[in-house]
């Protein structure tokens, strides 16, 4: 059971542990609503993670932990080139 003294991420992980068993008990023809709700949860989680990542990056967190050290030039976009136009693509179009 979730306790309010637990961190929110711990409560989420606790709930996720219960999810597979609960899903297995649900009738297949009623999974549509559950799938939609799961996608809503994923979308909200991704938005929160993106916001946290932005704050971490802005605070210099990646540089502080050495994350960018493995790839010289990763910090800037000068080493990236744009993809060729579709007409120059190596994949045939038909």
Helices and strands as residue ranges (DSSP letters): H 8-25, G 28-30, H 31-58, H 61-64, G 67-70, G 86-88
